[in-house]
Amino acid sequence: MIQKPRGTRDFLPEEMAQRRELEQKMRKTAASFGFGEIVTPMFEEQELFVLKSGEGILGEMYAFEDKGDRKIALRPELTAPTIRAYVNEAQMAPKPIRWFYFEECFRYERPQKGRYRQFWQFGCEIIGADSAAADAEIIGTAYALLKCTGVRFVIKVGHLAPMKHLLSALDPAGQKKVMAALDKRDEELLKTVLDELNKAELYEPLISLIKAQTLDEVFKIAGDIPERARIEETFAYLKAQEIPVILNFGIARGLDYYTGMVFEGFADNLGAENQILGGGVYRLAHLFGGKDTPCCGFGIGFDRVAVSIGEFAPKKAVSVAIIAGKEERAAAYKAAAAFRAEGITAVMDLLDRSFSAQLSSAIKTGVSYAVLVGPKEAAAGTVTLKNLAKSEQKEMNLAAAVADVCSAQQN
């Protein structure tokens, strides 16, 4: 028996119904903030991702040479393709641009709960806005998207300026070592690294910055840095929108990628792999041949959100089963077509079973109504509409039956 590749999954109809419902809620929410959907190619030039993330990304990608000897990779994330599309197609478009995406990505890594080699990412990017209002808007959008799914989460928001200010005395190599220790949340390792760099005096300020719970504490540590006004303005806008966030000025990842505000989202029931969102302010367009353009955005790990939520009963649309004998199949086809024309799911028996067997099957599959087309109904040009939940039935013409079911769907 041939098995599916490691790190991939099969989604059967019940799970897909759940995923589609979550997806549609998120699409609707993104649209309510003015974001339009973008779709980019599933594969891109390898260089695109190397320019964004460095040579180390090659080991995590499904990378190959195509028949024209071009170095290609299945996309490992969607921010770089989105900004590449902006540079190629939309640099002259009115700013700011608001785009969202929902597509699968591919990374060659060790599969575990909530982490797969083929996974789906939902994200938003604001392109061409460099302001506290844009920073607050992208965080507000992320909050609304997570909230609409029903996942339990917290969002932590910080800014890289205070951290960069404290680390400004270190060279880039030293900064990377310190950031790696901070990212591991290992205070002993941080102390060791700083001792090796002869910068032990940075230990207390860095620990204090990580643990700071108010902006006053942050600026007491970092001083009156130039970015202070924008940071205060961003948090004021979040407060005005009643968006609950936790201060975290110890966010260490992406120091060489993000340029200002950064934020992360965490689910409360995923254990060690509990991050479901990451984002911030960045500049990429100039790396891809475009003009230097301010951007802010985020990506949501859709699969982790789905795992966190678990199984649920998706909203079920009204449906009908057309039950008829072999001699009445022509009338049954007509009835099915009438319901489908109004957007109602209509299924027919394909096994030439008896009326009772068809009805039993309809009940088991959970359809809402049975539409009976027997010899009497076929001769009279009617159908018998049976409400399976209420065990009520009534003979009527086909148009009236369709109208009754449509009315039930609207309610």
C-alpha positions as CSV (number, residue, x, y, z in Angstrom):
1,M,0.0,0.0,0.0
2,I,1.4,3.4,-1.0
3,Q,1.4,5.8,1.9
4,K,1.1,9.6,1.9
5,P,4.5,11.4,2.2
6,R,5.7,12.1,5.7
7,G,4.6,15.5,7.0
8,T,1.5,15.6,4.9
9,R,-2.2,14.8,5.6
10,D,-5.4,13.7,4.0
11,F,-8.4,15.8,4.8
12,L,-11.7,13.9,4.6
13,P,-15.1,15.8,4.1
14,E,-15.9,16.2,7.8
15,E,-12.6,17.8,8.6
16,M,-12.6,19.9,5.4
17,A,-16.0,21.3,6.3
18,Q,-14.5,22.5,9.6
19,R,-11.4,24.0,7.9
20,R,-13.5,25.7,5.2
21,E,-15.7,27.3,7.8
22,L,-12.7,28.7,9.7
23,E,-11.2,29.8,6.4
24,Q,-14.4,31.6,5.3
25,K,-14.7,33.4,8.7
26,M,-11.1,34.6,8.3
27,R,-11.6,35.7,4.7
28,K,-14.7,37.7,5.7
29,T,-12.9,39.3,8.6
30,A,-9.9,40.3,6.5
31,A,-12.2,41.8,3.9
32,S,-13.9,43.9,6.6
33,F,-10.6,45.6,7.2
34,G,-10.3,46.4,3.5
35,F,-7.8,43.7,2.5
36,G,-8.1,42.1,-0.9
37,E,-6.9,38.6,-1.7
38,I,-3.7,37.8,-3.6
39,V,-2.5,34.5,-5.0
40,T,1.1,33.9,-5.9
41,P,2.9,30.9,-7.6
42,M,3.4,27.7,-5.6
43,F,7.1,27.8,-6.6
44,E,9.5,30.7,-6.9
45,E,13.1,31.3,-7.7
46,Q,15.2,30.1,-4.7
47,E,17.0,33.5,-4.6
48,L,13.8,35.2,-3.5
49,F,13.8,33.3,-0.1
50,V,17.6,33.5,0.3
51,L,17.5,37.3,-0.1
52,K,14.9,37.4,2.6
53,S,16.1,34.8,5.1
54,G,19.7,34.0,4.2
55,E,21.5,30.9,2.9
56,G,20.3,28.9,5.9
57,I,16.8,28.7,4.5
58,L,18.0,26.4,1.7
59,G,18.2,23.5,4.1
60,E,14.6,24.0,5.1
61,M,13.2,24.2,1.6
62,Y,12.0,21.8,-1.1
63,A,14.5,23.1,-3.6
64,F,15.4,21.7,-7.0
65,E,16.5,22.6,-10.5
66,D,13.9,22.5,-13.2
67,K,14.4,21.2,-16.8
68,G,15.8,24.6,-17.8
69,D,18.4,24.4,-15.0
70,R,16.7,27.1,-13.0
71,K,17.0,26.9,-9.2
72,I,13.4,26.7,-8.0
73,A,11.8,26.2,-4.6
74,L,8.3,25.4,-3.3
75,R,7.4,28.4,-1.2
76,P,8.3,28.0,2.5
77,E,6.3,31.2,3.4
78,L,4.2,33.9,1.8
79,T,5.6,37.3,2.7
80,A,8.4,37.2,0.2
81,P,6.2,36.1,-2.7
82,T,3.7,38.8,-1.8
83,I,6.3,41.6,-1.8
84,R,7.8,40.2,-5.0
85,A,4.4,40.4,-6.6
86,Y,4.1,44.0,-5.4
87,V,7.5,44.9,-7.0
88,N,6.5,43.1,-10.2
89,E,2.9,44.3,-10.5
90,A,1.8,47.1,-8.2
91,Q,4.6,49.6,-7.3
92,M,2.5,52.4,-8.9
93,A,-0.7,51.4,-7.2
94,P,-2.2,53.9,-4.7
95,K,-0.9,53.4,-1.2
96,P,-1.3,51.9,1.2
97,I,-2.0,48.5,-0.3
98,R,-3.8,46.0,1.8
99,W,-3.4,42.4,0.7
100,F,-4.2,39.0,2.3
101,Y,-3.4,35.5,1.3
102,F,-4.4,31.9,2.3
103,E,-2.2,29.3,0.6
104,E,-0.2,26.2,1.4
105,C,3.6,26.4,2.0
106,F,6.3,23.7,2.2
107,R,9.2,23.2,4.6
108,Y,11.4,20.2,5.0
109,E,11.5,19.8,8.7
110,R,10.7,17.3,11.4
111,P,7.0,16.8,11.6
112,Q,5.3,17.1,15.0
113,K,2.0,18.2,16.5
114,G,0.9,21.4,14.7
115,R,4.0,21.3,12.5
116,Y,3.9,19.7,9.0
117,R,5.9,19.7,5.8
118,Q,2.9,20.9,3.9
119,F,1.0,23.6,5.8
120,W,-1.4,26.5,5.3
121,Q,-0.7,30.1,6.1
122,F,-3.2,33.0,6.4
123,G,-1.6,36.4,6.4
124,C,-2.0,40.1,5.7
125,E,0.4,42.8,4.5
126,I,0.0,46.6,4.5
127,I,2.4,48.0,1.9
128,G,3.4,51.6,1.7
129,A,2.3,52.9,5.2
130,D,4.9,54.0,7.8
131,S,3.0,55.1,10.8
132,A,1.8,54.1,14.3
133,A,-1.7,53.9,12.8
134,A,-0.6,51.2,10.3
135,D,1.2,49.3,13.2
136,A,-2.0,49.3,15.2
137,E,-4.1,48.4,12.2
138,I,-2.1,45.3,11.4
139,I,-2.2,44.2,15.0
140,G,-6.0,44.9,15.2
141,T,-6.5,42.8,12.0
142,A,-4.5,39.9,13.5
143,Y,-6.5,40.1,16.7
144,A,-9.8,40.1,14.8
145,L,-8.8,37.2,12.6
146,L,-7.8,35.0,15.6
147,K,-10.9,36.0,17.6
148,C,-13.3,35.1,14.7
149,T,-12.0,31.5,14.7
150,G,-12.8,30.9,18.4
151,V,-9.2,29.9,19.3
152,R,-8.1,30.9,22.8
153,F,-5.0,33.1,22.5
154,V,-2.9,36.0,23.7
155,I,-1.0,38.5,21.6
156,K,2.3,39.9,22.8
157,V,3.5,43.2,21.3
158,G,6.9,44.8,21.5
159,H,9.3,47.0,19.5
160,L,12.9,46.3,18.5
161,A,14.2,49.8,19.2
162,P,14.9,49.4,22.9
163,M,16.6,46.0,22.3
164,K,18.7,47.4,19.5
165,H,19.7,50.4,21.6
166,L,21.0,48.1,24.4
167,L,22.9,45.9,21.9
168,S,24.3,48.8,19.9
169,A,27.7,48.4,21.5
170,L,28.1,44.9,20.1
171,D,29.1,44.0,16.6
172,P,26.7,42.0,14.4
173,A,28.2,38.6,15.4
174,G,27.9,39.5,19.1
175,Q,24.3,40.6,18.6
176,K,23.4,37.3,17.0
177,K,24.9,35.3,19.9
178,V,22.9,37.4,22.4
179,M,19.7,37.2,20.4
180,A,20.0,33.4,20.2
181,A,20.3,33.2,24.0
182,L,17.3,35.6,24.4
183,D,15.3,33.5,22.0
184,K,15.9,30.4,24.0
185,R,14.7,32.2,27.2
186,D,17.9,30.9,28.9
187,E,19.1,33.4,31.4
188,E,22.2,31.4,32.3
189,L,23.2,31.1,28.6
190,L,22.7,34.8,28.2
191,K,25.0,35.5,31.2
192,T,27.6,33.2,29.7
193,V,27.5,34.8,26.3
194,L,27.7,38.3,27.7
195,D,30.7,37.3,29.8
196,E,32.4,35.9,26.7
197,L,31.8,39.2,25.0
198,N,33.1,41.2,28.0
199,K,29.7,42.9,28.2
200,A,28.4,41.5,31.5
201,E,27.0,45.0,32.3
202,L,24.2,44.3,29.7
203,Y,22.8,41.4,31.6
204,E,20.6,43.3,34.1
205,P,19.2,45.8,31.6
206,L,18.4,43.0,29.1
207,I,16.7,40.9,31.8
208,S,14.8,44.0,33.0
209,L,13.7,44.8,29.5
210,I,12.4,41.2,28.9
211,K,10.4,41.4,32.2
212,A,9.1,45.0,31.7
213,Q,5.3,45.1,32.0
214,T,4.7,48.8,31.3
215,L,6.0,51.4,28.8
216,D,7.4,53.5,31.6
217,E,9.5,50.5,32.7
218,V,10.7,50.0,29.1
219,F,11.8,53.7,28.7
220,K,13.4,53.8,32.1
221,I,15.7,51.0,30.9
222,A,16.2,52.1,27.3
223,G,16.1,55.9,27.8
224,D,14.4,58.5,25.7
225,I,15.0,56.8,22.4
226,P,13.9,58.4,19.1
227,E,11.2,55.8,18.5
228,R,9.5,56.5,21.9
229,A,6.7,58.7,20.5
230,R,5.7,56.2,17.8
231,I,5.7,53.3,20.3
232,E,3.5,55.2,22.7
233,E,1.2,56.2,19.9
234,T,0.8,52.6,18.7
235,F,-0.1,51.3,22.1
236,A,-2.6,54.3,22.6
237,Y,-4.3,53.3,19.3
238,L,-4.5,49.6,20.5
239,K,-6.1,50.8,23.8
240,A,-8.6,53.0,21.9
241,Q,-9.7,49.9,20.0
242,E,-9.9,47.9,23.2
243,I,-7.5,45.3,21.8
244,P,-6.0,43.3,24.7
245,V,-2.3,42.8,24.3
246,I,0.6,41.9,26.5
247,L,3.8,44.0,26.4
248,N,6.9,41.9,25.4
249,F,10.0,43.9,24.6
250,G,12.0,40.8,24.8
251,I,10.9,39.4,21.4
252,A,14.3,38.3,20.0
253,R,13.6,36.6,16.7
254,G,13.9,38.6,13.4
255,L,16.2,41.3,14.6
256,D,17.9,41.4,11.2
257,Y,14.5,41.3,9.4
258,Y,12.0,43.4,11.3
259,T,12.7,47.1,11.7
260,G,10.3,48.3,14.4
261,M,7.1,47.0,16.0
262,V,6.9,43.2,16.4
263,F,4.2,40.9,17.7
264,E,3.4,37.3,18.3
265,G,0.3,35.2,19.1
266,F,0.1,32.1,21.2
267,A,-2.6,29.5,21.8
268,D,-3.1,28.2,25.3
269,N,-3.2,24.5,24.6
270,L,-0.5,23.5,22.2
271,G,2.4,22.9,24.5
272,A,5.9,23.9,23.3
273,E,4.7,24.5,19.7
274,N,2.1,27.1,20.8
275,Q,3.0,30.1,18.5
276,I,0.2,30.6,16.0
277,L,1.0,34.1,14.7
278,G,4.0,36.3,14.1
279,G,4.5,39.6,12.4
280,G,5.8,43.1,12.5
281,V,7.2,46.1,10.5
282,Y,9.8,45.3,7.8
283,R,11.3,46.4,4.5
284,L,11.8,43.9,1.7
285,A,10.9,45.5,-1.6
286,H,14.4,47.0,-2.2
287,L,15.9,43.5,-1.9
288,F,13.8,42.3,-4.8
289,G,14.6,45.2,-7.2
290,G,11.9,47.6,-6.1
291,K,11.9,51.0,-4.3
292,D,12.5,50.9,-0.6
293,T,9.0,50.6,0.8
294,P,7.7,50.4,4.4
295,C,5.6,47.3,5.1
296,C,3.9,45.6,8.1
297,G,2.2,42.3,8.2
298,F,1.8,38.9,9.8
299,G,1.3,35.2,9.1
300,I,-1.0,32.9,11.0
301,G,-0.3,29.2,11.2
302,F,-3.7,28.0,10.1
303,D,-3.0,24.3,10.9
304,R,-2.0,25.2,14.5
305,V,-5.2,27.2,14.9
306,A,-7.2,24.2,13.7
307,V,-5.4,21.8,16.0
308,S,-5.9,24.2,19.0
309,I,-9.6,24.5,18.3
310,G,-10.1,20.8,17.8
311,E,-13.2,19.2,16.4
312,F,-16.4,21.2,16.2
313,A,-19.7,20.9,14.3
314,P,-19.6,23.2,11.3
315,K,-22.7,25.1,10.3
316,K,-24.7,22.7,8.2
317,A,-26.6,23.8,5.1
318,V,-30.1,22.4,4.3
319,S,-30.0,19.4,2.0
320,V,-32.4,17.0,0.4
321,A,-32.4,13.4,-0.7
322,I,-34.4,12.6,-3.7
323,I,-36.1,9.2,-3.2
324,A,-37.6,7.5,-6.2
325,G,-38.0,4.1,-7.9
326,K,-36.2,3.2,-11.1
327,E,-39.4,4.0,-13.2
328,E,-39.6,7.5,-11.7
329,R,-36.0,8.4,-12.2
330,A,-36.8,11.0,-14.9
331,A,-39.1,12.9,-12.5
332,A,-36.5,12.5,-9.8
333,Y,-33.8,14.1,-12.0
334,K,-36.2,17.0,-12.6
335,A,-36.7,17.5,-8.9
336,A,-33.0,17.3,-8.1
337,A,-32.3,19.9,-10.8
338,A,-34.9,22.3,-9.4
339,F,-33.4,22.2,-5.9
340,R,-29.8,22.5,-7.2
341,A,-30.8,25.5,-9.3
342,E,-31.6,27.3,-6.0
343,G,-28.4,26.3,-4.3
344,I,-29.8,23.4,-2.3
345,T,-27.7,20.2,-2.1
346,A,-29.7,17.4,-3.6
347,V,-28.5,13.8,-3.7
348,M,-30.0,10.8,-5.5
349,D,-29.7,7.0,-4.9
350,L,-27.2,5.3,-7.3
351,L,-27.8,1.7,-6.2
352,D,-31.4,1.1,-7.2
353,R,-32.4,0.4,-3.6
354,S,-35.9,0.2,-2.3
355,F,-37.8,3.2,-0.9
356,S,-37.2,2.1,2.7
357,A,-33.5,1.5,2.1
358,Q,-33.1,4.9,0.4
359,L,-35.0,6.6,3.3
360,S,-32.8,4.8,5.9
361,S,-29.7,5.9,4.1
362,A,-30.9,9.5,3.9
363,I,-31.5,9.6,7.7
364,K,-28.0,8.1,8.3
365,T,-26.2,10.7,6.1
366,G,-28.0,13.5,7.9
367,V,-29.9,15.3,5.1
368,S,-32.6,17.7,6.2
369,Y,-35.4,16.6,3.9
370,A,-36.5,13.6,1.9
371,V,-38.2,14.3,-1.4
372,L,-40.4,11.3,-2.3
373,V,-41.2,10.7,-6.0
374,G,-43.3,7.6,-6.2
375,P,-45.6,6.4,-9.0
376,K,-48.5,8.5,-7.6
377,E,-46.4,11.7,-7.4
378,A,-44.8,11.1,-10.8
379,A,-48.3,10.7,-12.4
380,A,-49.6,13.8,-10.6
381,G,-46.5,16.0,-11.2
382,T,-46.0,16.4,-7.4
383,V,-43.5,15.4,-4.7
384,T,-43.9,14.5,-1.1
385,L,-41.6,16.6,1.1
386,K,-40.7,14.9,4.3
387,N,-39.0,16.9,7.2
388,L,-36.7,14.2,8.6
389,A,-36.1,16.1,11.9
390,K,-39.9,16.5,12.6
391,S,-41.1,13.4,10.8
392,E,-43.7,15.6,9.0
393,Q,-44.5,15.3,5.4
394,K,-46.8,16.9,2.8
395,E,-47.6,16.3,-0.9
396,M,-47.2,19.4,-3.0
397,N,-46.0,20.6,-6.4
398,L,-42.3,20.8,-7.0
399,A,-42.0,24.6,-7.0
400,A,-43.7,24.8,-3.6
401,A,-41.4,22.1,-2.2
402,V,-38.3,24.0,-3.4
403,A,-39.7,27.2,-1.9
404,D,-40.3,25.5,1.5
405,V,-36.7,24.2,1.6
406,C,-35.3,27.5,0.6
407,S,-37.2,29.3,3.3
408,A,-35.9,26.8,5.9
409,Q,-32.3,27.5,4.7
410,Q,-32.7,31.2,5.0
411,N,-34.0,30.8,8.6
